[in-house]
Amino acid sequence: MGNRNNAAINTVIFDIGGVLVELGRYRFLEKKGFTGEIADRVMYATMRSEDWVQMDLNNLSEEEILDLFIANDPEVEPEIRHMFSNVHGIVEPKAATIPWLRHVKESGCKLLYLSNYSPKIMRECKDALYFLPEMDGGLFSCDLHLVKPDMAFYQALIEKYQLDPERCIFIDDLEMNLVPARELGIHTVQFRSQDQAERDVDDLIR
């Protein structure tokens, strides 16, 4: 890949879910005792519903969000309530994260995060965010009531840290979240695997 312009990269911006932490949704449901059709129904009523974004936006109470999930499939209300009672394990720590962050930092880059993240998951999955002391800052969607791919969320990060977009890399596992970053002039890397993402970032930093 290589750096596409003469401005040296000085900031690497990471998504969290699917990049710095593992998304263990079906493992989480299995630990809750849900498999097969029930697991699928709970999944599509909650984590894969259009209402899941309300968790990250943090505009509604958790009780209001739970009501939205139940309305998506009232027949599995007890299972939805059980799932939502404690979401520990819905995201999981990732062994490769700390070595990767330290490797990137050794190149002289600032490390930031830009992540759709809810207060509930932050509160109940604290172990997954063990890497935060390695970071130089960042923004969670729940604090600004903005989510990716809303360009205003990216602009807020640029403004807060006075970033030069052409000297930044943004890493996300979802292509739709990379589009606004590119439109702002930020270099992007789509995370498909750990080895691939590390190589692509190293190529851009060089």
C-alpha positions in Angstrom: 0.0 0.0 0.0 2.4 2.6 1.2 1.8 6.2 2.2 -0.1 7.9 -0.6 1.2 11.4 0.0 4.2 13.2 1.5 2.6 13.8 4.9 3.9 11.3 7.4 1.2 9.5 9.3 1.2 10.6 13.0 -2.2 9.3 14.3 -3.8 5.9 14.1 -7.5 5.7 14.9 -9.0 2.4 15.9 -12.6 1.1 15.9 -13.0 -1.1 18.9 -15.7 -3.8 18.3 -14.3 -6.4 15.8 -10.9 -4.7 15.7 -9.5 -4.3 19.3 -12.1 -6.6 21.0 -13.7 -9.9 19.8 -17.4 -9.9 19.0 -18.5 -13.0 20.8 -22.3 -12.7 20.3 -23.3 -16.3 19.6 -20.8 -17.6 22.2 -22.4 -15.1 24.6 -25.9 -16.4 23.8 -24.8 -20.0 24.2 -23.5 -19.2 27.7 -26.9 -17.8 28.4 -28.4 -21.1 27.4 -29.7 -20.2 24.0 -28.9 -22.2 20.9 -30.5 -22.9 17.5 -33.8 -21.1 16.7 -34.1 -19.4 20.0 -30.6 -18.0 19.7 -31.4 -16.7 16.2 -34.6 -15.1 17.4 -33.0 -13.3 20.3 -30.1 -12.2 18.1 -32.4 -10.7 15.5 -34.7 -9.1 18.1 -31.7 -7.4 19.7 -28.2 -7.3 18.4 -29.1 -7.5 14.7 -32.2 -5.3 14.9 -32.4 -1.7 13.8 -33.0 -0.8 17.4 -29.5 -1.9 18.5 -28.1 1.5 17.5 -30.1 3.0 20.3 -27.7 1.3 22.7 -24.8 3.2 21.1 -26.6 6.5 20.7 -27.5 6.6 24.4 -30.6 8.7 23.9 -33.1 6.3 25.5 -33.1 4.6 28.9 -32.1 1.0 29.0 -35.6 0.1 30.0 -36.9 1.9 26.9 -34.4 0.0 24.7 -35.4 -3.3 26.3 -39.0 -2.6 25.4 -38.0 -2.0 21.8 -36.3 -5.4 21.7 -39.2 -7.2 23.2 -41.6 -5.6 20.7 -39.5 -7.1 17.9 -40.4 -10.6 19.0 -42.7 -10.7 22.0 -42.8 -14.5 22.0 -39.3 -14.7 23.3 -39.6 -11.9 25.9 -38.3 -14.0 28.8 -35.2 -14.9 26.8 -34.6 -11.3 25.7 -34.9 -10.1 29.3 -32.5 -12.8 30.4 -30.0 -11.8 27.7 -30.3 -8.2 28.5 -30.0 -8.6 32.3 -26.2 -8.8 32.0 -24.2 -8.6 28.8 -20.8 -9.7 30.1 -19.2 -11.7 27.3 -20.9 -10.0 24.4 -17.5 -8.5 23.6 -14.3 -10.3 24.7 -10.7 -9.2 25.3 -8.3 -9.9 22.5 -4.7 -11.1 23.1 -3.3 -9.4 20.0 -4.5 -5.9 21.0 -1.8 -4.7 23.4 1.2 -5.9 21.3 -0.4 -4.3 18.2 -1.0 -1.0 20.0 2.5 -0.9 21.4 4.0 -1.7 18.0 2.1 1.1 16.4 3.1 3.5 19.2 6.7 2.6 18.8 6.5 4.2 15.3 5.8 7.5 17.0 2.0 7.6 16.2 -0.7 8.8 18.5 -3.3 6.1 19.3 -7.0 7.1 19.3 -10.3 5.3 19.2 -13.6 6.1 17.5 -16.2 3.6 18.5 -19.9 2.9 18.6 -20.2 1.8 22.2 -22.9 1.7 24.8 -22.7 2.5 28.5 -24.2 -0.9 29.4 -21.5 -2.8 27.5 -18.8 -0.5 28.8 -20.1 -1.1 32.4 -20.7 -4.9 32.2 -17.7 -5.8 29.9 -15.0 -3.8 31.6 -12.5 -6.6 31.0 -12.7 -6.2 27.2 -11.5 -2.5 27.5 -8.3 -3.4 29.4 -6.3 -1.8 26.6 -7.6 1.7 27.1 -4.6 2.9 29.2 -2.5 2.3 26.1 -4.5 4.8 24.1 -3.9 8.6 23.9 -7.7 9.3 23.8 -10.7 8.9 21.6 -14.5 9.2 21.5 -17.3 6.8 22.4 -20.6 7.2 20.6 -22.6 7.1 23.8 -20.9 10.3 25.1 -21.7 12.4 22.0 -25.0 10.7 21.0 -23.5 10.2 17.5 -22.7 7.0 15.8 -20.6 5.9 12.8 -21.1 6.4 9.9 -22.4 9.9 10.8 -19.7 12.2 9.5 -20.2 14.5 12.5 -18.8 11.8 14.7 -15.5 11.7 12.8 -15.4 15.5 12.6 -15.8 15.7 16.4 -12.7 13.6 16.8 -10.7 15.7 14.3 -11.7 18.9 16.1 -11.1 17.6 19.7 -7.5 16.4 18.9 -6.7 19.0 16.2 -6.0 16.2 13.7 -4.7 16.6 10.1 -6.8 14.0 8.3 -4.1 13.3 5.7 -1.8 12.3 8.5 -4.3 9.8 10.0 -5.3 6.2 9.5 -8.7 4.9 10.5 -9.2 1.1 11.0 -12.7 -0.4 11.0 -14.1 -3.8 10.2 -17.1 -2.3 8.3 -16.7 -0.7 4.9 -19.6 1.6 5.5 -17.7 3.1 8.4 -14.7 3.8 6.3 -16.5 5.9 3.7 -16.9 9.1 5.8 -13.2 8.8 6.9 -12.0 8.7 3.3 -14.3 11.6 2.4 -12.6 13.6 5.1 -9.1 12.7 3.7 -8.2 10.1 6.2 -6.3 6.9 5.1 -8.4 3.8 5.8 -7.8 0.1 6.5 -10.6 -2.4 6.6 -9.9 -5.0 9.3 -10.4 -8.5 7.8 -7.8 -10.3 9.8 -5.2 -9.4 12.4 -2.2 -10.1 10.2 -3.7 -8.3 7.2 -4.6 -5.2 9.3 -1.2 -5.0 10.9 0.5 -5.3 7.5 -1.7 -2.6 5.9 -1.1 -0.2 8.8 2.6 -0.8 8.7 2.7 -0.1 4.9 0.9 3.2 5.5 3.1 4.3 8.4 6.3 3.7 6.4 
